[in-house]
Amino acid sequence: MIKISTHNDLIQYIYDELALGEKTVFEQTLAKDQELAEHCAELLILQEKLNGELKAPSEKTINSILTYSKNLSLQQ
């Protein structure tokens, strides 16, 4: 039986969410399918860029949210 890889398989692969057996089969498919391998590489690059852009909120923003939440709970 031949399994066709889907976009969901790619996402699960780059986030390391495939079971060991599925990961092995997917990697074998990547080795045989140049287009799929290129698409996977593009997604890995995008993932790396997105992870590099993650930033924490400023202390002022955190305090504003906590103050708002506290005031909201006091009103109830």
Summary of the structure (lengths in Angstrom):
residues: 76
radius of gyration: 20.9
end to end distance: 60.0
largest distance: 62.3
contacts: 145
relative contact order: 0.09
helix: 76%
strand: 0%
